[in-house]
């Protein structure tokens, strides 16, 4: 390899594989074209090669892949015991934590008499949680996050379903995701593309008479177009046709406005009532026969005159269908924080892939050594071996329990002892596992391979888990904004679909709150809260939040605070002494207002009244 051929990018960790180093190089393009087709852009081949290789490691097929690509002729004999899959599943468990909760900013202030803002935040929070339960967000999230940890990337899609009256959530393989960026390259990695494709091949179906096809779903942000409806071509294929108004101008969708001077159509979206927009998102879903595509027909520039458009369940033709939103309802997750100018994430196992190969090779050698240790090789000298009566040749000798050999006076038996080599190989396995734990930052304590007796205290365990804490923090940081965007899209799609109960106006800030990723010393947290609240350096609200984060069964923080205050008679007495306001004390204890019409306590007994009259 020359210096000019050295590639340094987000997938440089696979360059040690000769067949994977540069799929664009001459002689290898055709090799990958058999798997991806000629429609795949050259700049995406390296990414797709990395995805395929990582999937092979996850399914214990790395040896088979190495044998097929010519990297290792003995790859079929490689022993793979699921170490890569364990790393991915372990990282997934720490990333997700014990639970995930949707939280809307301001909803925590919704008390007995909440402000309009707090009440609206609480209503949106309840609706988002209800939507998440119906759409199985924890399950979908686990699917997407495992893909992101394994491959470095994952994709969510959102779509409004008129029948169910809610937004549908779906996860996609990142190998089907092809964003289209400006050719000038002047864009930041954190920006969103204006055109995105989801594309894959459909196999030939002889029973239905269908050829091998390419399906491409395209989302595109573009200026708002005139109103359109379903139409047909001369051969009866569905297509969209644009409508014309009575005055000969373009027909407009209800609510759109045409500026005659510029010819621009603007629209006011419910989430931006004071900001008219000239942009919308168009959806196109079409198929092409692979036989109709030439080698020069790349995914981004397919011949539209050969396309066959799909029809949605409600009869809408998916040919630049106006989705009535000003954003692309796709969210691309990255497992790590991309480098400057990059858009793709880095898998958790990327930096330790060679160590996994070393571990697999050591396991293979250990398997061979254990075979010779359990069934040793024996050398016989001066032994009388049984003879095959037909051929007259000695029969093969096998070691079995109870086998007896007759030896001559000078005969002997030598046994090859490979137990020492087996012990060395097992020690090497432990060494490689320690390197994998350290370099992946999952740590031996996180992987469960650390001896608990080796830690003198809980503080030592906390230090041992330090790299894992920083890894989880970085992974969550890379995802926090994406889930904010996803939940904002969910609100806006419900507004665009005019779903019942979703208010118009600006979208509220909603976040996905992760649970603790490591076990918490609940007793220590409780003691800290008691001392902090008792000393007045922590508020009751903060203390209750700390207890919830520690895993105490507190469902609603505000209700728990009210229960605590209803029994805090000492604090109420101090409040009365400090303010002298009985009304404030009763409000603090959650009691109703006192009746101000007090009865007259001055009463005269009948006998006393009579005695007084007699004396008078």
C-alpha positions in Angstrom: 0.0 0.0 0.0 1.2 3.5 -0.9 0.6 6.5 1.2 -1.8 7.8 -1.4 -3.9 4.7 -0.9 -4.2 5.1 2.9 -7.8 6.1 3.8 -8.5 7.9 7.1 -12.1 8.3 7.8 -14.8 7.0 10.2 -14.3 3.5 9.0 -10.5 3.4 9.1 -10.7 0.7 11.8 -11.6 -1.9 9.1 -8.5 -1.2 7.0 -6.6 -4.1 8.4 -9.0 -6.3 6.4 -7.5 -6.4 2.9 -10.9 -7.1 1.2 -12.6 -4.3 3.2 -10.0 -1.6 3.0 -11.3 0.1 -0.2 -14.3 -1.5 -1.9 -14.0 1.2 -4.6 -10.6 -0.1 -5.8 -10.5 -1.8 -9.2 -11.0 -5.5 -8.9 -13.2 -5.2 -5.8 -16.0 -3.0 -7.2 -17.6 -5.9 -9.0 -17.2 -8.1 -5.9 -19.4 -5.8 -3.8 -21.7 -5.0 -6.7 -23.0 -8.6 -6.5 -24.3 -7.8 -3.1 -25.4 -4.2 -3.5 -26.1 -3.7 -7.2 -24.7 -1.1 -9.5 -27.2 1.5 -8.3 -25.3 2.0 -5.0 -23.0 5.1 -5.1 -19.3 4.4 -4.8 -19.0 6.6 -1.8 -21.4 4.4 0.1 -19.7 1.1 -0.6 -17.2 1.4 2.2 -20.0 2.1 4.7 -22.1 -0.8 3.5 -19.0 -3.1 3.6 -18.5 -2.1 7.3 -22.2 -2.9 8.1 -22.0 -6.3 6.5 -18.8 -7.2 8.4 -20.1 -6.0 11.7 -23.3 -8.0 11.2 -21.1 -11.1 10.6 -19.3 -10.6 13.8 -22.6 -10.3 15.7 -23.9 -13.5 14.2 -20.6 -15.5 14.7 -20.0 -15.5 10.9 -16.8 -13.5 10.8 -14.7 -16.6 10.0 -17.0 -17.4 7.1 -16.8 -13.9 5.8 -13.0 -14.0 6.0 -13.0 -17.2 4.1 -15.3 -15.9 1.3 -13.3 -12.6 0.9 -10.0 -14.4 0.9 -8.6 -12.8 4.1 -8.3 -16.1 5.9 -8.3 -19.5 4.1 -8.9 -21.3 7.4 -11.7 -19.0 8.4 -14.3 -21.8 8.3 -12.4 -23.5 11.1 -12.5 -20.4 13.3 -14.2 -20.7 16.7 -16.5 -17.8 17.6 -18.2 -17.9 21.0 -20.4 -14.8 20.9 -18.0 -12.3 22.4 -18.9 -9.5 19.9 -22.6 -10.0 20.6 -22.0 -9.9 24.3 -20.2 -6.6 24.0 -23.1 -5.1 22.0 -25.8 -6.4 24.4 -23.8 -5.2 27.5 -23.3 -1.7 26.0 -27.0 -1.6 25.1 -28.1 -2.4 28.7 -25.9 0.3 30.2 -27.1 2.8 27.6 -30.8 2.3 28.1 -30.5 2.0 31.9 -33.3 0.7 34.1 -36.0 2.7 32.4 -36.7 5.5 29.9 -39.3 8.2 30.6 -40.7 11.1 28.5 -40.5 14.4 30.3 -41.9 17.7 29.1 -40.3 20.9 30.4 -42.7 22.6 32.9 -44.9 19.6 33.6 -43.4 19.1 37.0 -44.9 22.5 38.1 -48.5 21.3 37.6 -49.8 21.3 41.2 -53.3 21.7 42.5 -53.7 25.1 40.8 -51.3 25.0 37.9 -50.6 27.8 35.6 -51.9 27.5 32.0 -48.3 26.8 30.8 -47.8 24.0 33.3 -51.2 22.5 32.6 -50.4 22.5 28.8 -47.0 20.9 29.5 -48.6 18.2 31.6 -51.3 17.5 29.0 -48.6 17.1 26.2 -46.5 14.9 28.5 -49.5 12.6 29.2 -50.3 12.4 25.4 -46.7 11.7 24.5 -46.5 8.9 27.1 -49.8 7.5 25.8 -48.5 7.6 22.2 -45.2 5.9 23.3 -47.1 3.1 25.0 -49.3 2.5 21.9 -46.3 2.6 19.5 -44.1 0.4 21.7 -41.4 3.0 22.0 -39.3 1.1 24.5 -39.3 -1.9 22.2 -38.6 0.2 19.1 -36.0 2.1 21.0 -34.2 -1.1 21.9 -34.2 -2.3 18.3 -32.8 1.0 17.0 -30.2 1.4 19.8 -28.9 -2.1 19.4 -28.4 -1.4 15.7 -26.7 1.9 16.5 -24.3 0.2 19.0 -23.5 -2.6 16.5 -23.3 -0.7 13.2 -22.7 2.8 14.5 -26.0 4.2 13.0 -29.8 3.7 13.2 -32.8 5.3 11.6 -36.3 6.1 12.9 -39.2 7.1 10.6 -42.5 8.7 11.5 -45.7 8.7 9.5 -49.2 9.9 10.1 -51.8 7.1 9.9 -55.3 8.6 9.2 -57.0 5.3 10.2 -55.4 5.0 13.6 -55.3 8.8 14.1 -51.8 8.7 15.4 -48.2 8.8 14.3 -46.6 5.4 13.4 -43.0 4.8 14.5 -40.7 2.4 12.6 -37.0 1.5 12.7 -34.8 1.0 9.6 -31.5 -0.7 8.8 -29.0 2.1 8.2 -27.8 0.1 5.2 -31.0 1.3 3.5 -30.5 4.9 4.4 -28.9 7.3 1.8 -28.9 11.0 2.6 -28.1 13.3 -0.2 -25.8 16.2 0.7 -24.9 19.3 -1.4 -22.1 18.7 -3.8 -20.1 21.7 -2.7 -19.4 20.0 0.6 -20.1 23.2 2.6 -22.3 21.6 5.3 -21.8 20.7 8.9 -22.2 17.2 10.3 -25.0 18.3 12.6 -27.1 19.7 9.7 -30.1 17.8 8.3 -30.1 16.8 4.6 -32.8 18.3 2.3 -33.2 15.0 0.5 -33.1 11.5 1.9 -33.6 8.1 0.3 -34.5 4.7 1.7 -33.6 2.1 -1.0 -33.3 -1.7 -1.2 -33.7 -4.5 -3.8 -36.7 -6.7 -4.0 -36.0 -10.3 -5.2 -37.6 -11.8 -8.2 -41.0 -13.5 -7.5 -41.7 -16.1 -10.2 -45.0 -17.1 -8.8 -46.4 -13.5 -9.1 -44.5 -12.9 -12.3 -42.4 -10.0 -10.8 -38.9 -9.3 -11.9 -36.1 -8.2 -9.5 -36.8 -4.6 -8.6 -35.3 -1.6 -6.8 -37.6 0.2 -4.4 -36.8 3.8 -3.4 -38.6 6.0 -0.9 -37.6 9.6 -1.1 -38.3 12.5 1.3 -37.5 15.9 -0.1 -37.8 19.4 1.2 -38.9 21.7 -1.6 -41.0 24.8 -2.3 -44.7 24.3 -1.9 -46.4 23.2 -5.1 -50.0 23.7 -6.3 -52.7 21.3 -5.3 -52.7 17.9 -7.0 -54.8 14.8 -7.2 -54.6 11.2 -8.4 -54.3 10.7 -12.1 -53.3 8.0 -14.6 -51.0 7.8 -17.6 -51.9 6.4 -21.0 -51.0 2.9 -19.9 -53.1 3.2 -16.8 -50.3 3.6 -14.3 -51.1 5.9 -11.3 -49.5 9.3 -11.2 -50.2 12.7 -9.6 -51.5 15.6 -11.8 -51.4 19.2 -10.7 -54.7 21.2 -10.7 -55.4 24.6 -12.3 -57.7 27.3 -10.9 -60.5 28.9 -12.9 -58.4 32.0 -13.7 -55.7 29.8 -15.2 -53.4 30.0 -12.3 -52.3 27.2 -10.0 -54.9 25.7 -7.7 -54.1 26.1 -4.0 -54.6 23.8 -1.0 -56.9 25.3 1.6 -54.9 27.6 3.8 -52.1 28.3 1.2 -51.4 31.8 -0.1 -49.9 32.8 -3.5 -47.7 35.8 -3.8 -48.4 37.0 -7.4 -45.2 39.1 -7.7 -42.9 36.1 -7.0 -45.2 33.2 -7.7 -44.3 31.8 -4.3 -46.8 29.7 -2.3 -46.7 30.1 1.4 -48.4 28.1 4.2 -48.8 28.8 7.9 -48.2 25.7 10.0 -49.9 25.2 13.4 -46.6 25.0 15.2 -45.4 28.3 13.8 -48.6 30.5 13.6 -46.6 33.7 13.1 -44.0 32.4 10.6 -45.4 31.6 7.1 -43.3 29.0 5.4 -42.7 28.4 1.7 -41.4 24.9 2.2 -42.9 21.5 2.6 -41.9 17.8 2.5 -42.7 15.6 -0.5 -42.9 11.8 -0.3 -42.2 9.6 -3.4 -42.4 5.8 -3.2 -41.5 4.1 -6.5 -40.1 0.9 -8.0 -37.8 0.2 -11.0 -37.0 -3.1 -12.7 -33.3 -3.8 -12.3 -33.2 -4.8 -15.9 -34.2 -1.3 -16.9 -31.3 0.3 -15.0 -28.0 0.9 -16.7 -24.7 0.9 -15.0 -24.7 4.7 -15.0 -28.1 4.9 -13.2 -27.1 5.6 -9.6 -29.5 5.9 -6.7 -29.6 9.7 -6.7 -30.4 10.0 -10.4 -32.7 7.2 -11.4 -34.8 7.5 -14.6 -38.2 8.7 -13.4 -39.9 7.8 -16.7 -39.3 4.2 -15.9 -40.6 4.4 -12.3 -43.9 2.8 -11.1 -45.4 4.7 -8.2 -47.0 3.0 -5.3 -50.5 3.8 -4.0 -51.2 4.4 -0.3 -54.1 2.6 1.5 -56.3 5.7 1.2 -55.8 5.9 -2.6 -53.1 8.7 -2.6 -50.4 8.2 -5.3 -47.0 8.4 -3.7 -45.6 10.7 -6.4 -44.4 13.8 -4.7 -47.2 13.6 -2.2 -47.3 16.8 0.0 -47.0 15.7 3.6 -48.1 19.1 4.9 -45.1 19.4 7.1 -41.9 21.5 6.8 -39.5 18.8 7.9 -38.3 15.3 6.9 -39.9 12.8 9.3 -36.7 10.7 9.6 -34.3 10.7 12.6 -30.7 9.4 12.1 -29.1 8.2 15.3 -25.3 7.9 15.7 -23.7 5.7 18.4 -20.9 8.3 19.0 -20.4 12.0 18.5 -19.3 12.4 14.9 -16.1 14.1 14.1 -16.2 17.5 12.5 -17.6 17.2 9.0 -18.7 13.6 9.5 -22.3 12.3 9.6 -21.8 8.6 10.6 -21.3 7.1 14.1 -18.7 4.7 15.3 -19.6 1.2 16.6 -18.8 0.2 20.1 -16.7 -2.9 18.9 -14.9 -0.9 16.2 -11.7 -0.2 18.1 -11.5 -3.8 19.5 -12.3 -5.7 16.3 -8.7 -6.9 16.0 -8.8 -8.0 19.6 -11.9 -10.0 18.8 -10.0 -11.7 16.0 -7.2 -12.5 18.4 -9.6 -13.9 20.9 -11.2 -16.1 18.2 -7.9 -17.4 17.1 -6.9 -18.2 20.7 -10.2 -20.0 21.2 -9.5 -22.0 18.1 -6.0 -23.0 19.3 -7.4 -23.8 22.7 -10.0 -26.1 21.1 -7.2 -28.0 19.3 -5.1 -28.2 22.4 -7.9 -29.4 24.6 -8.6 -32.2 22.0 -5.0 -33.5 22.3 -5.1 -33.1 26.1 -8.4 -34.9 26.6 -7.5 -37.6 24.0 -3.7 -37.6 24.1 -1.5 -38.8 21.3 0.2 -42.1 22.4 3.3 -43.6 20.9 3.8 -47.4 21.2 7.0 -49.3 20.8 7.3 -53.1 20.8 3.5 -53.6 20.9 1.6 -56.5 19.4 -1.0 -54.9 17.3 -4.1 -56.7 16.0 -3.9 -57.7 12.3 -6.7 -57.4 9.7 -7.2 -61.0 8.5 -8.4 -59.9 5.1 -5.6 -57.4 4.2 -2.9 -58.6 6.7 -2.3 -55.0 7.7 -2.2 -53.8 11.4 -5.6 -52.3 12.5 -5.7 -48.7 13.6 -5.1 -48.4 17.3 -7.6 -46.3 19.4 -7.5 -45.3 23.0 -10.5 -46.5 24.9 -11.2 -47.1 28.6 -10.0 -50.6 29.5 -7.8 -51.0 26.5 -4.9 -53.4 27.1 -1.8 -53.7 24.9 0.8 -56.4 25.1 4.3 -55.0 24.9 7.6 -56.8 24.4 10.4 -56.8 26.9 11.8 -53.6 25.4 8.4 -52.1 24.6 7.2 -48.7 25.9 4.4 -46.3 25.7 4.9 -42.5 25.4 2.1 -39.9 25.9 2.2 -36.4 24.4 1.2 -34.0 27.2 -0.2 -30.7 25.9 -1.8 -29.5 29.2 0.9 -26.8 29.7 0.1 -25.3 26.3 -3.6 -25.4 27.1 -3.0 -23.5 30.3 -1.0 -20.8 28.5 -3.8 -20.4 25.9 -6.4 -20.0 28.7 -4.3 -17.4 30.3 -4.0 -15.6 27.0 -7.8 -15.6 26.7 -8.0 -13.8 30.0 -5.4 -11.3 28.9 -7.2 -10.5 25.6 -10.5 -10.2 27.4 -9.0 -7.7 29.8 -7.6 -5.7 26.8 -11.1 -5.7 25.2 -12.7 -4.6 28.4 -10.2 -1.7 28.8 -10.1 -0.5 25.2 -13.9 -0.7 24.7 -14.3 1.2 28.0 -16.9 -1.3 29.1 -14.4 -2.3 31.9 -14.0 -5.6 33.5 -16.4 -4.6 36.2 -19.0 -3.7 33.6 -18.6 -6.9 31.7 -18.9 -9.0 35.0 -15.4 -10.5 34.7 -13.9 -8.7 37.6 -13.5 -10.7 40.8 -15.6 -8.9 43.5 -13.1 -9.8 46.2 -10.5 -7.7 44.3 -12.2 -4.5 45.3 -11.6 -3.3 48.8 -14.6 -0.8 48.9 -17.5 0.7 47.0 -15.4 3.7 46.2 -12.9 1.4 44.5 -15.7 -0.1 42.4 -16.8 3.4 41.5 -13.3 4.2 40.2 -13.3 0.9 38.3 -16.5 1.9 36.6 -15.2 5.4 35.7 -14.5 4.7 32.0 -17.9 3.0 31.7 -19.6 6.1 33.1 -17.8 8.4 30.6 -18.7 6.0 27.8 -22.4 6.0 28.7 -22.4 9.8 29.1 -20.9 10.3 25.6 -23.4 7.8 24.0 -26.3 9.5 25.7 -25.0 13.0 24.7 -24.9 11.9 21.1 -28.6 10.8 21.3 -30.3 13.4 23.5 -30.9 16.0 20.8 -32.1 13.4 18.3 -34.8 12.2 20.7 -35.8 15.8 21.3 -36.2 16.2 17.6 -38.2 12.9 17.3 -40.6 13.9 20.1 -41.0 17.4 18.5 -41.9 15.7 15.2 -44.4 13.5 16.9 -46.2 16.6 18.3 -46.2 18.4 14.9 -47.4 15.3 12.9 -50.3 15.0 15.3 -51.0 18.7 14.8 -50.8 18.4 11.0 -53.2 15.4 11.2 -55.6 17.4 13.4 -55.6 14.7 16.0 -58.1 15.3 18.8 -56.6 16.8 22.0 -53.3 18.0 20.5 -53.2 21.8 20.9 -52.0 24.2 18.2 -49.0 26.4 18.8 -45.3 26.0 19.4 -44.1 22.5 20.1 -43.1 22.0 23.7 -39.6 20.8 24.7 -39.8 17.1 25.4 -36.9 14.8 26.4 -36.2 11.1 26.8 -34.9 10.7 30.3 -32.6 7.7 30.8 -32.5 5.7 34.0 -29.4 5.0 36.1 -27.0 2.7 34.2 -25.3 1.2 37.3 -26.8 -0.1 40.6 -27.4 2.7 43.1 -26.7 2.5 46.8 -30.2 3.4 47.8 -29.4 3.5 51.5 -26.6 6.0 51.0 -28.9 8.2 48.8 -31.6 8.1 51.4 -29.2 9.1 54.2 -27.9 11.9 52.0 -31.4 13.2 51.3 -32.4 13.0 55.0 -29.4 15.0 56.0 -29.6 17.5 53.2 -33.3 18.3 53.6 -33.0 18.3 57.3 -30.1 20.7 57.2 -31.9 23.0 54.7 -29.2 22.7 52.0 -31.6 20.6 49.8 -35.2 21.3 49.0 -37.9 18.7 49.4 -38.4 18.7 45.6 -34.7 18.0 45.0 -34.7 15.2 47.6 -37.7 13.5 46.1 -36.1 13.7 42.7 -33.0 12.1 44.0 -35.0 9.3 45.6 -36.8 8.7 42.3 -33.5 8.5 40.4 -32.2 6.0 43.0 -35.1 3.7 42.2 -37.6 4.3 45.0 -41.2 3.5 44.0 -42.4 7.2 43.7 -44.7 7.6 40.8 -45.4 11.4 41.0 -43.0 13.8 42.7 -45.7 16.5 43.4 -48.0 14.0 45.1 -45.2 12.6 47.2 -44.3 16.1 48.3 -47.9 16.8 49.3 -48.0 13.6 51.3 -44.8 14.5 53.1 -46.0 18.0 53.9 -49.4 16.7 55.2 -47.5 15.0 58.0 -44.8 17.5 58.6 -46.3 19.0 61.8 -43.0 20.2 63.2 -42.3 22.2 60.0 -45.8 23.6 60.1 -45.3 24.7 63.7 -42.1 26.5 62.7 -44.0 28.1 59.7 -46.6 29.4 62.2 -44.0 30.8 64.5 -42.2 32.5 61.6 -45.2 34.0 59.8 -48.1 33.9 62.3 -50.3 33.2 59.3 -52.7 30.3 60.1 -53.9 30.2 56.4 -50.4 29.6 55.1 -50.0 26.8 57.7 -53.3 25.1 56.6 -52.3 25.4 53.0 -48.9 23.8 53.8 -50.6 20.9 55.5 -53.1 20.5 52.7 -56.1 21.4 55.0 -59.1 23.3 53.8 -59.6 26.9 54.8 -60.9 27.5 58.3 -64.5 28.7 58.9 -64.2 32.4 59.9 -67.7 32.5 61.4 -66.9 31.3 64.9 -69.8 30.6 67.4 -70.1 32.7 70.5 -68.3 30.9 73.3 -69.9 33.1 76.1 -72.9 31.0 77.2 -74.8 31.3 80.5 -76.1 28.2 82.2 -79.9 28.2 83.1 -79.4 27.7 86.9 -76.7 30.4 87.0 -79.1 32.8 85.2 -81.9 32.1 87.7 -79.5 32.4 90.7 -78.5 35.8 89.4 -82.0 37.0 89.1 -82.9 35.8 92.7 -79.9 37.6 94.2 -80.8 40.7 92.3 
